[in-house]
Amino acid sequence: MKRYCTIVVLATMAIAAFALDLQDFVLSGARPKSVTAMKQAADGEHYYRFSDDSGKILKVAYKNGEESVLFDSGTARDCSITEWDGYSVAPDESRILLWTASEPIYRHSFRADYYVYETRHNKLTKLTQGGGEEIATLSPDGRMVAYVKDNNIRLKKLDYDTDIEVTSDGLKNSVINGVPDWVYQEELGMLSSLRFSPDNSILAFARWDESQVPMYSMTLYEGDCHSNADYALYPGRFDFKYPVAGENNSVVTVHSYDIETRVVKQMQLPADDAYYIQNITFGSEPSQLMVSTLNRAQNQLHIYCVNPRSCIAKKIYEEKSESWIDNDMAAKVRFYDDFFVIPSDKSGFTQLYQYSLSGALIKQLTSGRENVTDFYGYDAQKKKFYYQTTASPLNRVLMCVTTDGKPSSLSPDKGTSGASFSATMTYFVRNFSDVSTPNQYAIFTAAGKKIRDLELNAEYAGKYAVAGVPRREFFTMTSDGVSLNGYIIKPLNFDPSKKYPVIMSQYSGPGSQSVLNRWKLDWEEYFASQGYVIACVDGRGTGGRGKRFQDVVYLNLGKYETIDQIAAAGYMASLPYVDASRIGIWGWSYGGYEVLMAMSHNAAKYAAGVSIAPVTSWRFYDSIYTERFMRTPRENAAGYLASAPLSSVQNLKGDLLIMFGSADDNVHIVNEMQYLAKLNATGKLVDVMVYPNMNHSINGCDIRAALYAKVLSFFDSKLKR
């Protein structure tokens, strides 16, 4: 389950005029400028980016910004396409893989028409005649492309224009080769398992056998946004495999394909702990296929070094937790010639650890009561490790530490700084913002010396940061004796002698963070401009505060989050400028779930709430996310019962608006339908807004304008006098 960015486009609403032209903002969706997505060049001195019209690929020097054109749609031979969706460049720049006509499959995956551009001959060639490939991947030498079509892997050798079948057993809703199944994509963040060995001799991949996973069917209608006339009189449906908590998952195995002999082999991983294949990558040698695994309870992580020819696996790392292991950990492991670096929270806070490839601990690289939130890499020449960490839970700071344990900072101590490093760790692009500074992008040397600015958003800052826009103010409060962080956004022309209605905003999901020192101008600021005080508190279970603070929700989702949200509402009610009888709560996804939990608590005193796309019982939600925190329903029956809004419908207090998309492949419509059925049985009345054919994000065709208009209208009718 992921949090969704909610950019406001309130085109249908009347907006008051302020010194700051907020109307222009909401009508145009104005936001700080970003820099065009960059991709590292292998030389470490350059990066690639699309031109503004996505018709060219530019090669840019980090040091001085000098640009050259690597690919140009206007001059390439046999090219009739003027705009591209994405690209990847071979390390030696001999070939470029480009794609267009992307068609979404699930929320993150897509199929597209891929093309190969030969730089020496300035020639563009379509990868296959039919198009519609998935996860096409260039080999390191740029001479081959592996891709998936109809659930099977194929390998195209570009020098000989041959297209070879690697697998043949792929079948829709049964066996998938190379492409992860739905739940792996959604909850483990894996979109492809195709991996070439460093010497281009082996293609490794995973195979998902989802034949025993239960099927889920979504009803589709003609609709109006991207309408389908085939469903005008009789609805259609979309069927896919979706494992709910406690049900069968895909059986996943790891394989190697010898490119010369065309032999496929299965790797010998222990079945007892290799339930989930969390990550696959090659080390620096073709004999080092690194495979990370999790058991079903997701509290045991193992890393194996597997020889892809002999298929023999050697365990080089093991970690166990009394709760769960962060699924991002294995994805952030970096392997080097004779060691690897892994983040772990086994000390109580996430730190970096260095291990030899034989599995021996070399040293703990970082320490303290702060959490490492990203690891960027290691510079062998300077013997430095680069990472991002919390400097108090509200901030994100860039750091480096030497092999002898000397740390140094590369960014301000306050605010949110992120980095994208060059391939050789010589330069990095820093993105910085705080509550009063819109995003600023600049290039630095690895020592922290600024080379040049890329985008300061000066014009934007002058319009929105300097002018009269509602601002976020941080505060702390206590719940059950635990200190919690929050922010308040007050209306423009705030009058402390008045009594204001309040909208409590929250997400509350395990490991998430809403209260951060970063720039954001969103629906909350707009609602504040309409006379509301907006408040947000990160309760227990959220991130940035260490393992103990987060793990308290284990096996009891919704319990402590609800205690803390009710305490936050009580804190707001105690403020002299708040009308305690006019407090509302809102949330989306996990936040929508928490709205239902909080409004059904015995101590709840919310006047109104808006719950969007909520889980109403964890029995309905997917296996990987749910079992990570709750174990299976058989192991934790009482926890599932107590954590379900369905169990406390009769206690619901206050006016409620439920909103959801009918084609949500993530939080299925069964959640809302069962909740509404329970409401009907108890005689309770609520408002409902359904978005036909919309998914979990409820986006597209300007539907967000109507959605936020509905939310504001509902709160106006319930909280304003």
Buried (B, 14 or more C-beta within 10 A) or exposed (E): BBBBEBBBBBBEBEBEEBEBBBBEBBBEEBBBBEBBEBBBBBBBBBBBBBBEEBBBBBBBBBBEEEBEEBBBBEEBEEBEBEEBBBBBBBBEBBBBBBBBBEEEBBBBBBBBBBBBBBBEEBEBBEBBEEBEBBBBBBBBBBBBBBBBBEBBBBBBBBEEEEBBEBBEEBBEBBBBBBBBBBBBBBBBBBBBBBBBBBEBBBBBBBBBBBEEBEEBEBBBBBBEEEBEEEBEEEEEEEEBBBBBBBBBBBBBBBBBBBBEEEEBBEBBBEEEBBBBBBBBBBBEBBBBBBBBBBBBBBBBBBBBBBBBBEBEBEBBBEBEBEBBBBBBBBBBBBBBEEBBBBBBBBBEBBBBBBBEBEBEEBEBBBEEEBBBBBBBBBBEEBEBBBBBBBBEBBBBBBBBBBBEEEBEBBBBEBBBBBBBBBBBBBBBBBBBBBBEBBBBBBBBBBEBEEBEEBBBBEEBBEBBBEEEBBBBEEBEBEBEEBEBBBBBBBBBEEEEEEBBBBBBBBBBBBBBBBBBBBBBBBBBBBBBBBBBBBBBBBBBBBBBBBBEBBBBBBBBBBBBBBBBBBBBBBBBBEBEBBBBEBBBBBBBBBBBBBBBBBBBBEEBBBBBBBBBBBBBBBBBBBBBBBBBBBBBBEEBEEBBBBBBBBBBBEEBBBBBBBBBBBBBBBBBBBBBEBBBEBBEEEEBEBBEBEBBBBBBBBBEEEBBBBBBBBBBEBBBEBBEE
